[in-house]
Amino acid sequence: MQTLKIALAIIGALLLQMLLPKYLDFFKYVDLPLVLTVYFGLQRAPLLGMFTGVALGMGGDAVMGGVLGVGGFAKTLIGYVVAVASVRFALEHPLLRLAIVALASAANTVLIIGLYLMLEQPVVDLSGYGALGRLIGWRVLADTSLAVVIFVILDRMFAEQTAARRMAIKKRFYE
C-alpha cells in the first residue's frame, strides 16, 4: 500500500510539473519533483530518498526535456544527502524542514547548471552572477513556498509513516 501511495505521488508530481508551468507563470520556477524528493529524503530512509530521487529526476527529465539523466543525478544526490542528514540529526521541526528545502533547491539549481555547462549544453541565459543569483533566489522562494502546502498534504497522506518516524526520533534523541 505504501509503495502504491509513493508511486501515485510521483506520477501526480510529474503530471503537475508538466501542466502547471504552461498556465501559471510562477510555476516555471517551481521544481515539484525536488520538493517530493526532499520530503521522502526526510523520512529517515536513505534508499527511499535515493530511489524517489532517481524516479522523480529521470521522470522530470523525460517530461520537461533537456539532457536525460542530469536531473536524475542531481535529485538522487540530493535525496541521499537529505536522507543521511535526517538519520544523523532530528529534522522534524517544520521551519527546519523548510530550510532543508531551500538548501536543496539552491544546490539542485547550481548542480544542474554546472552539469549542463560541463556537458557543453545550452543552459538558461546567465549573463553574469547576478542573473544566477536571481534564478537561485526565485527557485528557492518558489520551492519553499510550495513545500509548505505539499508537506502538509503528504504528511496526511503518509500519516502512519510520519507517526513511526516521530517515534523513532523520540527514542533516539530524547530517551
Disulfide bonds with the S-S distance in Angstrom:
none
